[in-house]
Amino acid sequence: MSIKTAIAKGALVTLVAQISFGQVVQASEGETVSFDYGIPSGFYASLYVAEDLGLFDKYGLDPNFHHFDSGAPLLAGLESESLDVVTTGLASVFAIGKGIPITYIMWEGDAAQAEGIIARNGVGMESIEDLGRIDAIGAPTGTCAQISLYHAADHAGVDYNDLNRVNVAPPMYANAFHSASLDAGVSWSPYLISMKQDGHDLVGLDPEWMPEGGACPEMTMARTPFLEENPEVARRLVRINAEARAAIAEDPSLALDAVKRRLSLNDDVAREVFELYEFPSFEQQLDADSRYSLVGEKGVVAQLKVAADTFEELGVISETLSVETLSDAVEPRYVQEYAND
Protein backbone atom coordinates (compact mmCIF):
# COMPACT_ATOMS: atom_id res chain seq x y z
CA MET A 1 0.00 0.00 0.00
CA SER A 2 1.43 3.38 -0.98
CA ILE A 3 1.74 6.28 1.44
CA LYS A 4 -0.81 8.26 -0.52
CA THR A 5 -3.26 5.34 -0.51
CA ALA A 6 -2.80 4.74 3.22
CA ILE A 7 -3.41 8.35 4.12
CA ALA A 8 -6.22 8.73 1.61
CA LYS A 9 -7.99 5.83 3.35
CA GLY A 10 -7.89 7.87 6.54
CA ALA A 11 -9.57 10.75 4.72
CA LEU A 12 -12.19 8.55 3.03
CA VAL A 13 -15.21 9.92 4.81
CA THR A 14 -14.14 13.41 3.82
CA LEU A 15 -13.93 12.33 0.20
CA VAL A 16 -17.20 10.42 0.34
CA ALA A 17 -18.89 13.48 1.75
CA GLN A 18 -17.33 15.41 -1.15
CA ILE A 19 -15.62 17.82 1.19
CA SER A 20 -12.16 18.66 -0.11
CA PHE A 21 -9.29 20.33 1.72
CA GLY A 22 -10.06 23.99 2.25
CA GLN A 23 -13.82 23.42 1.92
CA VAL A 24 -14.61 21.75 5.24
CA VAL A 25 -17.54 23.48 6.87
CA GLN A 26 -16.53 25.54 9.86
CA ALA A 27 -17.67 24.48 13.31
CA SER A 28 -20.43 26.55 14.87
CA GLU A 29 -19.29 29.93 16.03
CA GLY A 30 -18.56 30.39 19.69
CA GLU A 31 -15.89 31.33 22.11
CA THR A 32 -12.45 29.80 21.85
CA VAL A 33 -12.11 26.85 24.23
CA SER A 34 -8.84 26.43 26.11
CA PHE A 35 -7.92 23.05 27.55
CA ASP A 36 -4.95 20.84 28.47
CA TYR A 37 -3.99 18.20 25.91
CA GLY A 38 -1.64 15.31 26.79
CA ILE A 39 0.40 13.55 24.09
CA PRO A 40 3.03 10.83 24.56
CA SER A 41 5.72 10.35 21.94
CA GLY A 42 4.07 8.62 19.00
CA PHE A 43 3.43 8.48 15.28
CA TYR A 44 0.44 10.83 15.40
CA ALA A 45 0.54 12.12 11.84
CA SER A 46 -2.85 13.81 11.56
CA LEU A 47 -2.50 15.45 14.97
CA TYR A 48 0.91 16.87 14.07
CA VAL A 49 -0.32 18.13 10.70
CA ALA A 50 -3.35 19.74 12.33
CA GLU A 51 -1.02 21.62 14.65
CA ASP A 52 1.29 22.63 11.77
CA LEU A 53 -1.61 23.93 9.67
CA GLY A 54 -3.12 25.97 12.51
CA LEU A 55 -6.37 23.98 12.45
CA PHE A 56 -6.92 24.16 16.20
CA ASP A 57 -6.98 27.93 16.01
CA LYS A 58 -9.20 27.78 12.91
CA TYR A 59 -11.81 25.78 14.77
CA GLY A 60 -11.72 27.81 17.97
CA LEU A 61 -9.64 25.47 20.13
CA ASP A 62 -6.67 26.58 22.20
CA PRO A 63 -4.95 23.40 23.45
CA ASN A 64 -2.09 23.65 25.90
CA PHE A 65 -0.04 20.66 24.75
CA HIS A 66 1.81 18.55 27.32
CA HIS A 67 4.33 16.13 25.80
CA PHE A 68 5.41 12.90 27.51
CA ASP A 69 7.91 10.15 26.72
CA SER A 70 5.23 7.47 27.20
CA GLY A 71 1.57 7.03 28.03
CA ALA A 72 2.11 6.25 31.73
CA PRO A 73 2.36 9.89 32.97
CA LEU A 74 -0.98 10.61 31.33
CA LEU A 75 -2.70 8.58 34.04
CA ALA A 76 -1.64 11.00 36.76
CA GLY A 77 -2.75 13.92 34.63
CA LEU A 78 -6.17 12.42 33.96
CA GLU A 79 -6.62 11.37 37.58
CA SER A 80 -5.70 14.83 38.91
CA GLU A 81 -7.85 16.46 36.18
CA SER A 82 -4.84 18.45 35.00
CA LEU A 83 -5.35 16.95 31.53
CA ASP A 84 -8.64 17.24 29.67
CA VAL A 85 -7.93 15.56 26.32
CA VAL A 86 -5.30 12.96 25.43
CA THR A 87 -4.21 11.02 22.38
CA THR A 88 -2.57 7.78 23.46
CA GLY A 89 -2.53 4.00 23.29
CA LEU A 90 -3.22 1.49 26.03
CA ALA A 91 -2.66 3.93 28.89
CA SER A 92 -6.40 4.40 28.49
CA VAL A 93 -7.05 0.83 29.69
CA PHE A 94 -5.24 1.61 32.93
CA ALA A 95 -7.32 4.78 33.29
CA ILE A 96 -10.55 2.80 33.00
CA GLY A 97 -9.19 0.20 35.39
CA LYS A 98 -8.46 2.93 37.94
CA GLY A 99 -12.01 4.24 37.61
CA ILE A 100 -11.00 7.42 35.79
CA PRO A 101 -13.97 8.39 33.63
CA ILE A 102 -12.81 8.78 30.02
CA THR A 103 -14.62 8.85 26.70
CA TYR A 104 -13.08 7.65 23.45
CA ILE A 105 -13.86 10.07 20.61
CA MET A 106 -12.07 8.73 17.52
CA TRP A 107 -9.06 6.83 16.19
CA GLU A 108 -5.70 8.43 15.52
CA GLY A 109 -3.92 5.32 14.21
CA ASP A 110 -3.49 1.57 14.54
CA ALA A 111 -0.02 1.08 16.05
CA ALA A 112 -0.34 -2.72 15.98
CA GLN A 113 0.18 -2.76 12.23
CA ALA A 114 3.68 -1.34 12.73
CA GLU A 115 4.62 -3.26 15.88
CA GLY A 116 6.47 -6.55 16.01
CA ILE A 117 9.54 -8.49 17.10
CA ILE A 118 13.02 -7.40 16.08
CA ALA A 119 16.03 -9.68 16.64
CA ARG A 120 19.66 -8.70 16.94
CA ASN A 121 21.58 -9.41 13.78
CA GLY A 122 23.46 -12.70 14.15
CA VAL A 123 21.20 -14.23 16.80
CA GLY A 124 19.52 -16.35 14.14
CA MET A 125 15.93 -15.84 15.26
CA GLU A 126 13.87 -16.55 12.16
CA SER A 127 10.35 -16.87 13.57
CA ILE A 128 8.43 -16.66 16.82
CA GLU A 129 8.91 -20.43 17.15
CA ASP A 130 12.49 -19.51 18.13
CA LEU A 131 11.32 -17.53 21.19
CA GLY A 132 12.12 -20.40 23.51
CA ARG A 133 15.81 -20.53 22.61
CA ILE A 134 16.86 -16.89 22.86
CA ASP A 135 18.50 -15.60 26.03
CA ALA A 136 16.73 -12.27 26.64
CA ILE A 137 13.90 -10.34 25.04
CA GLY A 138 12.78 -6.80 25.73
CA ALA A 139 9.12 -5.93 26.33
CA PRO A 140 8.14 -3.01 28.60
CA THR A 141 5.48 -3.85 31.19
CA GLY A 142 2.01 -2.41 30.74
CA THR A 143 2.37 -1.68 27.03
CA CYS A 144 1.23 -3.00 23.67
CA ALA A 145 4.63 -4.69 23.42
CA GLN A 146 4.02 -6.81 26.51
CA ILE A 147 0.64 -7.89 25.15
CA SER A 148 2.21 -8.74 21.80
CA LEU A 149 4.91 -10.89 23.42
CA TYR A 150 2.37 -12.79 25.52
CA HIS A 151 0.34 -13.71 22.45
CA ALA A 152 3.40 -14.41 20.29
CA ALA A 153 4.56 -16.93 22.88
CA ASP A 154 1.10 -18.48 23.07
CA HIS A 155 0.90 -18.68 19.28
CA ALA A 156 4.32 -20.36 19.15
CA GLY A 157 3.49 -22.81 21.93
CA VAL A 158 6.09 -21.30 24.25
CA ASP A 159 5.38 -20.65 27.94
CA TYR A 160 5.49 -16.88 28.43
CA ASN A 161 6.72 -17.34 32.00
CA ASP A 162 9.74 -19.28 30.75
CA LEU A 163 10.96 -16.31 28.70
CA ASN A 164 13.75 -14.13 30.05
CA ARG A 165 11.82 -10.89 29.72
CA VAL A 166 13.52 -7.55 30.25
CA ASN A 167 11.42 -4.53 31.16
CA VAL A 168 13.07 -2.02 28.85
CA ALA A 169 11.50 0.40 26.38
CA PRO A 170 12.12 0.20 22.60
CA PRO A 171 14.14 3.46 22.47
CA MET A 172 16.78 1.58 24.53
CA TYR A 173 16.94 -1.51 22.31
CA ALA A 174 19.63 -0.17 19.97
CA ASN A 175 22.12 0.20 22.82
CA ALA A 176 21.08 -3.16 24.29
CA PHE A 177 21.63 -4.85 20.94
CA HIS A 178 25.02 -3.21 20.59
CA SER A 179 26.10 -4.53 23.99
CA ALA A 180 24.49 -7.95 23.30
CA SER A 181 22.46 -7.67 26.51
CA LEU A 182 19.28 -8.36 24.49
CA ASP A 183 18.75 -10.91 21.75
CA ALA A 184 15.42 -9.50 20.65
CA GLY A 185 12.67 -7.11 21.60
CA VAL A 186 9.03 -6.35 20.92
CA SER A 187 8.88 -2.84 19.55
CA TRP A 188 6.42 -0.33 18.22
CA SER A 189 7.41 2.01 15.42
CA PRO A 190 9.34 4.03 14.49
CA TYR A 191 11.92 2.15 16.59
CA LEU A 192 11.06 -1.20 15.01
CA ILE A 193 11.73 0.06 11.51
CA SER A 194 14.74 2.11 12.52
CA MET A 195 16.41 -1.02 13.90
CA LYS A 196 15.39 -3.03 10.85
CA GLN A 197 17.03 -0.46 8.61
CA ASP A 198 20.11 -0.61 10.84
CA GLY A 199 20.53 -4.25 9.82
CA HIS A 200 18.68 -6.17 12.52
CA ASP A 201 16.14 -8.87 11.69
CA LEU A 202 12.41 -8.20 11.58
CA VAL A 203 10.92 -11.49 12.83
CA GLY A 204 7.26 -10.60 12.34
CA LEU A 205 4.45 -8.13 12.99
CA ASP A 206 1.62 -8.22 15.52
CA PRO A 207 -1.18 -9.13 13.06
CA GLU A 208 0.57 -12.47 12.48
CA TRP A 209 -0.13 -13.68 16.03
CA MET A 210 -2.40 -11.21 17.82
CA PRO A 211 -6.14 -11.81 18.38
CA GLU A 212 -8.32 -9.26 16.60
CA GLY A 213 -5.45 -8.55 14.21
CA GLY A 214 -3.69 -6.52 16.89
CA ALA A 215 -4.59 -4.66 20.05
CA CYS A 216 -2.75 -1.35 20.12
CA PRO A 217 -5.35 1.30 19.27
CA GLU A 218 -4.15 4.90 19.40
CA MET A 219 -7.20 6.99 20.22
CA THR A 220 -8.18 10.54 21.02
CA MET A 221 -10.23 10.70 24.20
CA ALA A 222 -11.28 13.12 26.91
CA ARG A 223 -12.18 13.09 30.56
CA THR A 224 -15.90 12.42 30.58
CA PRO A 225 -16.85 15.30 32.93
CA PHE A 226 -14.90 17.74 30.74
CA LEU A 227 -16.60 16.41 27.61
CA GLU A 228 -20.05 16.64 29.17
CA GLU A 229 -19.40 20.30 29.87
CA ASN A 230 -17.70 20.93 26.52
CA PRO A 231 -19.16 18.62 23.85
CA GLU A 232 -18.23 21.14 21.17
CA VAL A 233 -14.57 20.30 21.80
CA ALA A 234 -15.12 16.74 20.55
CA ARG A 235 -17.06 17.97 17.52
CA ARG A 236 -14.29 20.39 16.61
CA LEU A 237 -11.58 17.79 17.17
CA VAL A 238 -13.31 15.49 14.69
CA ARG A 239 -13.49 18.27 12.09
CA ILE A 240 -9.85 19.13 12.69
CA ASN A 241 -8.89 15.50 12.21
CA ALA A 242 -10.92 15.28 8.99
CA GLU A 243 -9.33 18.39 7.52
CA ALA A 244 -5.83 17.28 8.50
CA ARG A 245 -6.37 13.89 6.84
CA ALA A 246 -7.71 15.53 3.70
CA ALA A 247 -4.63 17.76 3.59
CA ILE A 248 -2.38 14.71 3.94
CA ALA A 249 -4.24 12.92 1.16
CA GLU A 250 -3.57 15.95 -1.03
CA ASP A 251 0.09 16.18 0.00
CA PRO A 252 1.56 13.25 1.99
CA SER A 253 4.79 15.16 2.50
CA LEU A 254 2.96 17.21 5.14
CA ALA A 255 2.72 14.11 7.32
CA LEU A 256 6.20 12.85 6.53
CA ASP A 257 7.77 16.19 7.37
CA ALA A 258 5.72 16.49 10.57
CA VAL A 259 6.73 13.10 11.98
CA LYS A 260 10.35 13.39 10.84
CA ARG A 261 10.69 16.72 12.60
CA ARG A 262 9.03 15.66 15.85
CA LEU A 263 10.52 12.18 16.13
CA SER A 264 13.93 12.92 14.57
CA LEU A 265 13.50 10.32 11.83
CA ASN A 266 15.23 9.99 8.51
CA ASP A 267 13.13 9.90 5.37
CA ASP A 268 13.46 6.16 4.76
CA VAL A 269 12.25 5.22 8.25
CA ALA A 270 9.34 7.67 8.12
CA ARG A 271 8.21 6.36 4.74
CA GLU A 272 8.37 2.69 5.72
CA VAL A 273 6.44 3.29 8.92
CA PHE A 274 3.78 5.08 6.89
CA GLU A 275 3.49 2.06 4.63
CA LEU A 276 2.80 -0.16 7.65
CA TYR A 277 0.63 2.15 9.73
CA GLU A 278 -3.13 2.11 9.34
CA PHE A 279 -5.15 5.31 9.71
CA PRO A 280 -8.80 4.23 10.15
CA SER A 281 -11.24 6.27 8.09
CA PHE A 282 -14.43 7.62 9.62
CA GLU A 283 -16.32 5.20 7.38
CA GLN A 284 -14.43 2.30 8.98
CA GLN A 285 -15.03 3.74 12.45
CA LEU A 286 -18.79 3.71 11.83
CA ASP A 287 -18.94 0.26 10.21
CA ALA A 288 -20.11 -2.20 12.86
CA ASP A 289 -18.25 -5.03 11.09
CA SER A 290 -14.93 -3.20 10.92
CA ARG A 291 -12.10 -3.90 13.35
CA TYR A 292 -11.95 -0.13 13.75
CA SER A 293 -15.60 0.29 14.60
CA LEU A 294 -16.68 2.66 17.37
CA VAL A 295 -20.12 1.06 17.34
CA GLY A 296 -20.95 -2.40 18.64
CA GLU A 297 -18.49 -4.82 20.18
CA LYS A 298 -16.47 -6.06 17.19
CA GLY A 299 -14.19 -3.08 16.72
CA VAL A 300 -12.19 -1.07 19.20
CA VAL A 301 -14.09 -2.61 22.13
CA ALA A 302 -12.86 -6.08 21.10
CA GLN A 303 -9.27 -4.82 20.91
CA LEU A 304 -9.52 -3.08 24.28
CA LYS A 305 -10.95 -6.29 25.75
CA VAL A 306 -7.98 -8.33 24.46
CA ALA A 307 -5.63 -5.79 26.04
CA ALA A 308 -7.50 -5.65 29.34
CA ASP A 309 -7.80 -9.43 29.65
CA THR A 310 -4.11 -9.89 28.86
CA PHE A 311 -3.07 -7.26 31.39
CA GLU A 312 -5.24 -8.99 33.99
CA GLU A 313 -3.74 -12.40 33.17
CA LEU A 314 -0.26 -10.92 33.58
CA GLY A 315 -1.16 -9.21 36.85
CA VAL A 316 -0.65 -5.73 35.42
CA ILE A 317 -4.20 -4.74 36.38
CA SER A 318 -6.13 -6.30 39.22
CA GLU A 319 -9.73 -6.18 38.05
CA THR A 320 -11.64 -7.59 35.12
CA LEU A 321 -12.87 -4.93 32.69
CA SER A 322 -16.14 -6.10 31.20
CA VAL A 323 -17.25 -5.59 27.61
CA GLU A 324 -20.02 -3.38 28.99
CA THR A 325 -17.56 -1.18 30.87
CA LEU A 326 -15.37 -0.77 27.79
CA SER A 327 -18.37 -0.18 25.51
CA ASP A 328 -19.64 2.54 27.81
CA ALA A 329 -16.36 4.40 27.35
CA VAL A 330 -16.65 4.54 23.54
CA GLU A 331 -18.82 7.35 22.13
CA PRO A 332 -19.34 7.23 18.35
CA ARG A 333 -21.79 10.12 18.10
CA TYR A 334 -19.22 12.82 17.37
CA VAL A 335 -17.94 10.99 14.31
CA GLN A 336 -21.54 10.10 13.38
CA GLU A 337 -22.56 13.75 13.58
CA TYR A 338 -19.69 14.75 11.32
CA ALA A 339 -20.44 12.00 8.79
CA ASN A 340 -24.11 13.02 8.69
CA ASP A 341 -23.39 16.75 8.40
VENCORNOR-V500361 format. One record per residue. N is the residue number from 1. RES is the residue in one small letter. PHI is phi in degrees with one decimal (NA if undefined). Layout:
# VENCORNOR-V500361
n=N res=RES phi=PHI
n=N res=RES phi=PHI
This chain:
# VENCORNOR-V500361
n=1 res=m phi=NA
n=2 res=s phi=-75.6
n=3 res=i phi=-58.4
n=4 res=k phi=-62.6
n=5 res=t phi=-66.1
n=6 res=a phi=-61.6
n=7 res=i phi=-73.6
n=8 res=a phi=-62.6
n=9 res=k phi=-60.0
n=10 res=g phi=-68.2
n=11 res=a phi=-102.2
n=12 res=l phi=-56.5
n=13 res=v phi=-65.9
n=14 res=t phi=-66.1
n=15 res=l phi=-70.6
n=16 res=v phi=-60.7
n=17 res=a phi=-75.7
n=18 res=q phi=58.0
n=19 res=i phi=-114.0
n=20 res=s phi=-95.1
n=21 res=f phi=-54.1
n=22 res=g phi=92.2
n=23 res=q phi=-121.1
n=24 res=v phi=-67.8
n=25 res=v phi=-63.1
n=26 res=q phi=-66.4
n=27 res=a phi=-65.9
n=28 res=s phi=-57.2
n=29 res=e phi=-66.5
n=30 res=g phi=172.3
n=31 res=e phi=-69.4
n=32 res=t phi=-65.3
n=33 res=v phi=-104.3
n=34 res=s phi=-98.7
n=35 res=f phi=-160.3
n=36 res=d phi=-100.4
n=37 res=y phi=-120.8
n=38 res=g phi=-98.3
n=39 res=i phi=-139.3
n=40 res=p phi=-79.4
n=41 res=s phi=-64.8
n=42 res=g phi=-168.0
n=43 res=f phi=-92.2
n=44 res=y phi=-94.7
n=45 res=a phi=-59.8
n=46 res=s phi=-67.9
n=47 res=l phi=-65.2
n=48 res=y phi=-64.4
n=49 res=v phi=-66.4
n=50 res=a phi=-58.8
n=51 res=e phi=-66.3
n=52 res=d phi=-63.5
n=53 res=l phi=-87.1
n=54 res=g phi=71.9
n=55 res=l phi=-73.6
n=56 res=f phi=-63.9
n=57 res=d phi=-64.3
n=58 res=k phi=-58.5
n=59 res=y phi=-100.0
n=60 res=g phi=73.5
n=61 res=l phi=-117.6
n=62 res=d phi=-125.5
n=63 res=p phi=-76.5
n=64 res=n phi=-97.0
n=65 res=f phi=-75.7
n=66 res=h phi=-118.7
n=67 res=h phi=-102.7
n=68 res=f phi=-129.0
n=69 res=d phi=-72.5
n=70 res=s phi=-149.5
n=71 res=g phi=-79.1
n=72 res=a phi=-56.9
n=73 res=p phi=-63.7
n=74 res=l phi=-63.7
n=75 res=l phi=-58.3
n=76 res=a phi=-62.8
n=77 res=g phi=-66.2
n=78 res=l phi=-69.3
n=79 res=e phi=-66.1
n=80 res=s phi=-85.4
n=81 res=e phi=64.8
n=82 res=s phi=-88.5
n=83 res=l phi=-119.1
n=84 res=d phi=-106.2
n=85 res=v phi=-129.5
n=86 res=v phi=-139.8
n=87 res=t phi=-119.0
n=88 res=t phi=-161.3
n=89 res=g phi=-99.5
n=90 res=l phi=-78.6
n=91 res=a phi=-57.2
n=92 res=s phi=-64.9
n=93 res=v phi=-63.4
n=94 res=f phi=-64.7
n=95 res=a phi=-60.7
n=96 res=i phi=-63.3
n=97 res=g phi=-62.9
n=98 res=k phi=-88.6
n=99 res=g phi=79.7
n=100 res=i phi=-79.1
n=101 res=p phi=-74.0
n=102 res=i phi=-127.5
n=103 res=t phi=-130.1
n=104 res=y phi=-76.0
n=105 res=i phi=-103.2
n=106 res=m phi=-166.6
n=107 res=w phi=-79.0
n=108 res=e phi=-102.8
n=109 res=g phi=-168.9
n=110 res=d phi=-104.0
n=111 res=a phi=-68.4
n=112 res=a phi=-62.8
n=113 res=q phi=-70.3
n=114 res=a phi=-121.3
n=115 res=e phi=-115.8
n=116 res=g phi=-176.4
n=117 res=i phi=-107.2
n=118 res=i phi=-115.5
n=119 res=a phi=-115.3
n=120 res=r phi=-62.5
n=121 res=n phi=-55.9
n=122 res=g phi=102.1
n=123 res=v phi=-70.4
n=124 res=g phi=86.1
n=125 res=m phi=-82.3
n=126 res=e phi=-103.5
n=127 res=s phi=-155.5
n=128 res=i phi=-68.1
n=129 res=e phi=-63.7
n=130 res=d phi=-87.5
n=131 res=l phi=-55.7
n=132 res=g phi=-71.5
n=133 res=r phi=-111.1
n=134 res=i phi=-87.5
n=135 res=d phi=-81.4
n=136 res=a phi=-151.7
n=137 res=i phi=-133.2
n=138 res=g phi=-87.1
n=139 res=a phi=-165.3
n=140 res=p phi=-66.3
n=141 res=t phi=-64.2
n=142 res=g phi=75.8
n=143 res=t phi=-128.6
n=144 res=c phi=-58.0
n=145 res=a phi=-64.7
n=146 res=q phi=-63.8
n=147 res=i phi=-62.4
n=148 res=s phi=-60.7
n=149 res=l phi=-64.2
n=150 res=y phi=-58.0
n=151 res=h phi=-78.8
n=152 res=a phi=-63.6
n=153 res=a phi=-62.6
n=154 res=d phi=-61.7
n=155 res=h phi=-63.9
n=156 res=a phi=-87.6
n=157 res=g phi=74.7
n=158 res=v phi=-108.2
n=159 res=d phi=-74.5
n=160 res=y phi=-53.8
n=161 res=n phi=-70.4
n=162 res=d phi=-85.6
n=163 res=l phi=-76.5
n=164 res=n phi=-85.2
n=165 res=r phi=-91.5
n=166 res=v phi=-117.0
n=167 res=n phi=-82.6
n=168 res=v phi=-136.5
n=169 res=a phi=-83.3
n=170 res=p phi=-51.6
n=171 res=p phi=-59.6
n=172 res=m phi=-95.2
n=173 res=y phi=-63.3
n=174 res=a phi=-57.1
n=175 res=n phi=-66.6
n=176 res=a phi=-66.0
n=177 res=f phi=-68.3
n=178 res=h phi=-62.0
n=179 res=s phi=-87.7
n=180 res=a phi=62.7
n=181 res=s phi=-85.7
n=182 res=l phi=-128.0
n=183 res=d phi=-91.2
n=184 res=a phi=-158.8
n=185 res=g phi=-160.4
n=186 res=v phi=-93.1
n=187 res=s phi=-137.4
n=188 res=w phi=-88.6
n=189 res=s phi=-94.6
n=190 res=p phi=-86.4
n=191 res=y phi=-62.2
n=192 res=l phi=-57.9
n=193 res=i phi=-73.1
n=194 res=s phi=-60.5
n=195 res=m phi=-70.0
n=196 res=k phi=-60.6
n=197 res=q phi=-71.6
n=198 res=d phi=-83.1
n=199 res=g phi=107.2
n=200 res=h phi=-85.4
n=201 res=d phi=-99.9
n=202 res=l phi=-79.4
n=203 res=v phi=-78.9
n=204 res=g phi=174.5
n=205 res=l phi=-116.3
n=206 res=d phi=-44.1
n=207 res=p phi=-57.5
n=208 res=e phi=-73.9
n=209 res=w phi=-137.3
n=210 res=m phi=-85.6
n=211 res=p phi=-58.6
n=212 res=e phi=62.0
n=213 res=g phi=73.8
n=214 res=g phi=130.1
n=215 res=a phi=-144.7
n=216 res=c phi=-138.2
n=217 res=p phi=-72.9
n=218 res=e phi=-99.9
n=219 res=m phi=-126.3
n=220 res=t phi=-98.9
n=221 res=m phi=-144.5
n=222 res=a phi=-142.0
n=223 res=r phi=-62.1
n=224 res=t phi=-59.1
n=225 res=p phi=-60.8
n=226 res=f phi=-63.7
n=227 res=l phi=-68.1
n=228 res=e phi=-64.6
n=229 res=e phi=-84.0
n=230 res=n phi=-135.6
n=231 res=p phi=-63.0
n=232 res=e phi=-65.8
n=233 res=v phi=-63.3
n=234 res=a phi=-63.1
n=235 res=r phi=-61.0
n=236 res=r phi=-70.8
n=237 res=l phi=-61.6
n=238 res=v phi=-64.6
n=239 res=r phi=-65.7
n=240 res=i phi=-61.5
n=241 res=n phi=-61.3
n=242 res=a phi=-62.4
n=243 res=e phi=-70.1
n=244 res=a phi=-63.0
n=245 res=r phi=-66.6
n=246 res=a phi=-65.0
n=247 res=a phi=-64.6
n=248 res=i phi=-67.4
n=249 res=a phi=-61.8
n=250 res=e phi=-72.4
n=251 res=d phi=-147.9
n=252 res=p phi=-58.8
n=253 res=s phi=-63.2
n=254 res=l phi=-59.3
n=255 res=a phi=-72.1
n=256 res=l phi=-59.8
n=257 res=d phi=-64.1
n=258 res=a phi=-65.1
n=259 res=v phi=-74.6
n=260 res=k phi=-61.9
n=261 res=r phi=-68.8
n=262 res=r phi=-78.0
n=263 res=l phi=-108.0
n=264 res=s phi=55.3
n=265 res=l phi=-104.1
n=266 res=n phi=-83.5
n=267 res=d phi=-64.3
n=268 res=d phi=-64.5
n=269 res=v phi=-65.0
n=270 res=a phi=-58.1
n=271 res=r phi=-67.1
n=272 res=e phi=-68.4
n=273 res=v phi=-63.3
n=274 res=f phi=-59.4
n=275 res=e phi=-64.2
n=276 res=l phi=-85.4
n=277 res=y phi=-63.7
n=278 res=e phi=-117.6
n=279 res=f phi=-115.9
n=280 res=p phi=-57.3
n=281 res=s phi=-73.5
n=282 res=f phi=-64.4
n=283 res=e phi=-60.9
n=284 res=q phi=-63.9
n=285 res=q phi=-70.4
n=286 res=l phi=-106.6
n=287 res=d phi=-90.9
n=288 res=a phi=-61.2
n=289 res=d phi=-95.0
n=290 res=s phi=-85.5
n=291 res=r phi=-70.1
n=292 res=y phi=-105.4
n=293 res=s phi=-65.6
n=294 res=l phi=-92.1
n=295 res=v phi=-111.0
n=296 res=g phi=74.4
n=297 res=e phi=-117.7
n=298 res=k phi=-92.9
n=299 res=g phi=-97.1
n=300 res=v phi=-62.7
n=301 res=v phi=-61.5
n=302 res=a phi=-63.4
n=303 res=q phi=-68.4
n=304 res=l phi=-63.6
n=305 res=k phi=-67.5
n=306 res=v phi=-58.3
n=307 res=a phi=-63.2
n=308 res=a phi=-64.1
n=309 res=d phi=-64.9
n=310 res=t phi=-68.3
n=311 res=f phi=-60.2
n=312 res=e phi=-66.6
n=313 res=e phi=-59.5
n=314 res=l phi=-88.0
n=315 res=g phi=78.5
n=316 res=v phi=-77.0
n=317 res=i phi=-121.1
n=318 res=s phi=-99.7
n=319 res=e phi=-119.7
n=320 res=t phi=-72.9
n=321 res=l phi=-101.4
n=322 res=s phi=-75.4
n=323 res=v phi=-57.1
n=324 res=e phi=-62.2
n=325 res=t phi=-61.5
n=326 res=l phi=-68.4
n=327 res=s phi=-61.7
n=328 res=d phi=-64.2
n=329 res=a phi=-85.2
n=330 res=v phi=-99.8
n=331 res=e phi=-121.6
n=332 res=p phi=-82.2
n=333 res=r phi=-66.3
n=334 res=y phi=-70.5
n=335 res=v phi=-69.7
n=336 res=q phi=-61.7
n=337 res=e phi=-61.0
n=338 res=y phi=-66.1
n=339 res=a phi=-63.6
n=340 res=n phi=-89.9
n=341 res=d phi=-68.5
